[in-house]
Amino acid sequence: MARGELVQDMTKGNETSLLIKFMMPMLFGNIFQQLYNIADSIIVGRFVSDNALGAIGCTASVTFLFFAMCNGLATGAGIMVAQFFGASRDEDVKKTLTNSFYMVTIFGIFFSVLGVFLTRPALVLLDTPKAQLEDAVAYMQIACGGTIAVAIYNYAAQVMRALGDAKTPLIFLVFATILNVGLDFLFILGFDMGVKGAAYATIIAQAISAVGSLIFAYAKNPYFKLKLAHYKLDLEKAKMCISIGFPLAMQGFTIASSCVILQKFVNGFDAAVVTAFTVTSRIEQFVQQPFSSLSTAMSTFTGQNMGARKTERVRNALISAVKITAVISIVMLAVCYLAGEYIVGCFVEDPEVIAIGTRGLRIISLMFFPLGIIYVTRGLLNGANDTFYAMINGIIEVCCRVGFAILLVSVFPVGKWSVWLATGLTWVVTGIAGTIRYKQGVWLKKCIATAV
């Protein structure tokens, strides 16, 4: 089968150049999206209120919980596609595309409904400040109600990247981001919808982008040229999608749960700390984009090369990824220390919030390198289908975030700084755990494309 210009075979060529070439479109797109998130926060913080910005921050960990479950299934679909692609099993690739879509859609609808009903109880349970509760409920109900749009959007991006196409997801990500900004101005400034406008803007933009990317893939990518037989429900592929995607979904769920619990600790402080934590979380998301892009590149590279039985190329790629991670970490550390106060000040005007956010940002910046190691080892292990570790990884993050938060709040006199220290120390432990798992070599025996 002719693979076409939108498909990239990563089983041949220099490992380092392939990783960089593949990650750059994703990095550009992710940074572009994070710039939108920052702009969104600035619009809400400046034109609505600091409390409104804090309210959105209060929902972040909970909405991420629902999004992470669906994204796990989408990632599992990408792993299957990449490994079958690397093994040149084209019919299996096509059957996986359809059957994984069915699974992602079903679970996306389920979590959309569940999220709407659980919004208020979850935010009350988290001790969300009363001044921010109603805005938080309004924002989260809309965001969680649109989980199905996020699920399909992530599915489209994951399977395209698994085939080596990093450019198409970038095009639609940029489109979604620009549309999102336009809708933000329309809903927040034009219609005075407050936080509801921000939520509607995000969901509508992602829904349009998801549908558009699938239509484009069907028109241009040869692997999306499906026959009627490919649409038939294949129980084996459906079960495989769930068996691979579910541990990844649980990984996302447990990590998100740890963030939810940490948010409860944050909400125990005053509104200034809550808002400062929201700001540094936004900045942290920006910092994580190079690592996230590299992780996805590593996952696709690993999946294709495991399918082709080229494990030495995977080892070489990891060495390259660690070197890239070190460079990124040093640059980000310098930026956060030298310009942290200015960056935080772009979000809010309150001097107290700026001071707290600046110090919190400097604390977590010291541990960016282990954060990067989490991403590159996770990318390799996920790409190799080491899904058992995915759940272990999630459990480690829960134990560390909760354990460090309790320890630092209850035992050591660090006060509000415990929320940032708990995050950084969690990265250190989880990074070490990922390195140990890689060294154990279990991932070498997990490829589905050579086992079925």
MOVENPE-V795711 format. One record per backbone hydrogen bond with DSSP energy under -0.5 kcal/mol. CO is the residue of the C=O (numbers start at 1). NH is the residue of the N-H. Records with the same first field share a line. If there is no record, write none. Layout:
BEGIN
CO: NH / NH
END
This chain:
BEGIN
4: 7
8: 10
14: 18
15: 19
16: 20
17: 21
18: 22
19: 23
20: 24
21: 25
22: 26
23: 27
24: 28
25: 29
26: 30
27: 31
28: 32
29: 33
30: 34
31: 35
32: 36
33: 37
34: 38
35: 39
36: 40
37: 41
38: 42
39: 43
40: 44
41: 45
42: 46
43: 47
44: 48 / 49
49: 53
50: 54
51: 55
52: 56
53: 57
54: 58
55: 59
56: 59 / 60
57: 60 / 61
59: 63
60: 64
61: 65
62: 66
63: 67
64: 68
65: 69
66: 70
67: 71
68: 72
69: 73
70: 74
71: 75
72: 76
73: 77
74: 78
75: 79
76: 80
77: 81
78: 82
79: 83
80: 84
81: 85
82: 86
83: 87
84: 89
85: 88
88: 90
89: 93
90: 94
91: 95
92: 96
93: 97
94: 98
95: 99
96: 100
97: 101
98: 102
99: 103
100: 104
101: 105
102: 106
103: 107
104: 108
105: 109
106: 110
107: 111
108: 112
109: 113
110: 114
111: 115
112: 116
113: 117
114: 118
115: 119
116: 119
118: 122
119: 123
120: 124
121: 125
122: 126
123: 128
124: 127
129: 132 / 133
130: 134
132: 136
133: 137
134: 138
135: 139
136: 140
137: 141
138: 142
139: 143
140: 144
141: 145
142: 146
143: 146
144: 147
146: 149 / 150
147: 151
148: 152
149: 153
150: 154
151: 155
152: 156
153: 157
154: 158
155: 159
156: 160
157: 161
158: 162
159: 163
160: 163 / 165
161: 164
163: 8
164: 166
166: 170
167: 171
168: 172
169: 173
170: 174
171: 175
172: 176
173: 177
174: 178
175: 179
176: 180
177: 181
178: 182
179: 183
180: 184
181: 185
182: 186
183: 187
184: 188 / 189
185: 189 / 190
186: 191
187: 193
193: 196
194: 197 / 198
195: 199
196: 200
197: 201
198: 202
199: 203
200: 204
201: 205
202: 206
203: 207
204: 208
205: 209
206: 210
207: 211
208: 212
209: 213
210: 214
211: 215
212: 216
213: 217
214: 218
215: 219
216: 220
217: 221
220: 222
221: 224
222: 225
224: 226
227: 230 / 231
228: 231
229: 232
233: 235
234: 238
235: 239
236: 240
237: 241
238: 242
239: 243
240: 244
241: 245
242: 246
243: 247
244: 248
245: 249
246: 250
247: 251
248: 252
249: 253
250: 254
251: 255
252: 256
253: 257
254: 258
255: 259
256: 260
257: 261
258: 262
259: 263
260: 264
261: 265
262: 266
263: 267
264: 268
265: 268
266: 269
270: 273 / 274
271: 275
272: 276
273: 277
274: 278
275: 279
276: 280
277: 281
278: 282
279: 283
280: 284
281: 285
282: 286
283: 287
284: 288
285: 289
286: 289
287: 290 / 291
288: 292
289: 293
290: 294
291: 295
292: 296
293: 297
294: 298
295: 299
296: 300
297: 301
298: 302
299: 303
300: 304
301: 305
302: 306
303: 307
304: 308
305: 310
306: 309
309: 311
310: 314
311: 315
312: 316
313: 317
314: 318
315: 319
316: 320
317: 321
318: 322
319: 323
320: 324
321: 325
322: 326
323: 327
324: 328
325: 329
326: 330
327: 331
328: 332
329: 333
330: 334
331: 335
332: 336
333: 337
334: 338
335: 339
336: 340
339: 343
340: 344
341: 345
342: 346
343: 346
344: 347 / 348
350: 354
351: 355
352: 356
353: 357
354: 358
355: 359
356: 360
357: 361
358: 362
359: 363
360: 364
361: 365
362: 366
363: 366
364: 367
365: 368
367: 371
368: 372
369: 373
370: 374
371: 375
372: 376
373: 377
374: 378
375: 379
376: 380
377: 381
378: 382
379: 383
380: 384
381: 386
382: 385
385: 387
386: 390
387: 391
388: 392
389: 393
390: 394
391: 395
392: 396
393: 397
394: 398
395: 399
396: 400
397: 401
398: 402
399: 403
400: 404
401: 405
402: 406
403: 407
404: 408
405: 409
406: 410
407: 411 / 412
408: 414
412: 414 / 415
414: 417
415: 418
416: 419
417: 421
418: 422
419: 423
420: 424
421: 425
422: 426
423: 427
424: 428
425: 429
426: 430
427: 431
428: 432
429: 433
430: 434
431: 435
432: 436
433: 437
434: 438
435: 439
436: 440
437: 441 / 442
438: 441
441: 444
442: 445
443: 446
448: 451 / 452
END
